[in-house]
Amino acid sequence: MVKELRIKTDAGMMDCKKALVECDGNMDEAVKYLREKGIAKAAKKADREAKEGIVATVVEGKDGIIYEINCETDFCSKGDKFKALVAEIGAALKASAAKTLDEALAVAINGTTVEKYLAEQCASIGENMKFRKFGRYTLAGEGTVTSYIHMGGKVGVLLEVAATKPETAAAEAFTTMCKDITLHIAACAPKSVDASSLDPAFVAEEQEIARKQLLEQGKPEAMLEKILPGKLKALYKQSCLLSQEFVKDPSVSVEKLVANTGKALGDTLTVVAFHRFQLGA
């Protein structure tokens, strides 16, 4: 029974023996006892910062998720045990309907929730762990949801691109373009798809910084209204995916790349949204 309980919980032999004694040999109660004990152990580790970990994606058809699970050390993040845990949680999340981080934390897994299960596993793995980010895209029409993982899980991208024709998703030119855009996003870290989706607070802050810099350079107040629009255009080019120079061919923008690919396929393509998760950021 001790061996069976160890296999089920990965707890130590003496812990398993004690649990079975405390629970009068009831296996289910002993598992519960060890889970509760695992959560208590995890709480002692909660003050240790979890900066390492993995950004992972799971994509099937037109539905995909991206998530980040942190641990304390790079050694742990590269271990088979941690990777298996990340994959196990990813499978549960993908099978669920979760769309937000709060919903993801509440997803059922092994008789508990993802949040509690991760806490229980802290005792087994020996490090503080944290479920930090979660995102999901589900495409209703034609097109694709695709992903890219960079540097073994240090950066992850989830991309949604819409089309109007069902055959487009299978076209090599389309799949190549989508993959190239995920690589571009990983490398260039845009903040939004276009100017309309850029955070207004970020724009206002950058404009104020530009204004102060111009004044410090001695530019008269009257000239600022003529100079600032140019600064704003440069900000869009730097921060918005479609306005950025395509990383593989700076002679075209990402917007032009999408338009050219759509024209070649006789379709209209639209970059709908993207997530870019950088480990610890």
Secondary structure as the mmCIF struct_conf table of DSSP 4:
data_model
#
loop_
_struct_conf.conf_type_id
_struct_conf.id
_struct_conf.beg_label_comp_id
_struct_conf.beg_label_asym_id
_struct_conf.beg_label_seq_id
_struct_conf.end_label_comp_id
_struct_conf.end_label_asym_id
_struct_conf.end_label_seq_id
HELX_RH_AL_P HELX_RH_AL_P1 VAL A 2 THR A 9
HELX_RH_AL_P HELX_RH_AL_P2 MET A 13 GLU A 22
TURN_TY1_P TURN_TY1_P1 CYS A 23 GLY A 25
HELX_RH_AL_P HELX_RH_AL_P3 MET A 27 LYS A 45
TURN_TY1_P TURN_TY1_P2 ALA A 46 ASP A 47
BEND BEND1 ARG A 48 ARG A 48
STRN STRN1 GLU A 52 GLU A 60
TURN_TY1_P TURN_TY1_P3 GLY A 61 LYS A 62
STRN STRN2 ASP A 63 CYS A 71
BEND BEND2 GLU A 72 GLU A 72
HELX_RH_AL_P HELX_RH_AL_P4 ASP A 74 SER A 77
TURN_TY1_P TURN_TY1_P4 LYS A 78 LYS A 78
BEND BEND3 GLY A 79 GLY A 79
HELX_RH_AL_P HELX_RH_AL_P5 ASP A 80 ALA A 95
BEND BEND4 SER A 96 SER A 96
BEND BEND5 THR A 100 THR A 100
HELX_RH_AL_P HELX_RH_AL_P6 LEU A 101 LEU A 105
TURN_TY1_P TURN_TY1_P5 ALA A 106 ALA A 106
STRN STRN3 ALA A 108 ILE A 109
TURN_TY1_P TURN_TY1_P6 ASN A 110 GLY A 111
STRN STRN4 THR A 112 THR A 113
HELX_RH_AL_P HELX_RH_AL_P7 VAL A 114 ILE A 125
TURN_TY1_P TURN_TY1_P7 GLY A 126 GLY A 126
BEND BEND6 GLU A 127 GLU A 127
STRN STRN5 LYS A 130 THR A 138
BEND BEND7 GLY A 141 GLY A 141
STRN STRN6 GLU A 142 HIS A 150
TURN_TY1_P TURN_TY1_P8 MET A 151 LYS A 154
STRN STRN7 VAL A 155 ALA A 163
BEND BEND8 THR A 164 LYS A 165
HELX_RH_3T_P HELX_RH_3T_P1 PRO A 166 ALA A 170
HELX_RH_AL_P HELX_RH_AL_P8 GLU A 172 CYS A 188
BEND BEND9 LYS A 191 LYS A 191
STRN STRN8 SER A 192 SER A 192
BEND BEND10 VAL A 193 ASP A 194
HELX_RH_3T_P HELX_RH_3T_P2 ALA A 195 SER A 197
BEND BEND11 LEU A 198 LEU A 198
HELX_RH_AL_P HELX_RH_AL_P9 PRO A 200 GLU A 216
TURN_TY1_P TURN_TY1_P9 GLN A 217 GLY A 218
HELX_RH_AL_P HELX_RH_AL_P10 GLU A 221 SER A 239
STRN STRN9 CYS A 240 CYS A 240
HELX_RH_3T_P HELX_RH_3T_P3 LEU A 241 SER A 243
BEND BEND12 GLN A 244 GLN A 244
STRN STRN10 GLU A 245 PHE A 246
TURN_TY1_P TURN_TY1_P10 VAL A 247 LYS A 248
STRN STRN11 ASP A 249 SER A 253
HELX_RH_AL_P HELX_RH_AL_P11 VAL A 254 LEU A 265
TURN_TY1_P TURN_TY1_P11 GLY A 266 GLY A 266
BEND BEND13 ASP A 267 ASP A 267
STRN STRN12 THR A 270 GLN A 278
TURN_TY1_P TURN_TY1_P12 LEU A 279 GLY A 280
#
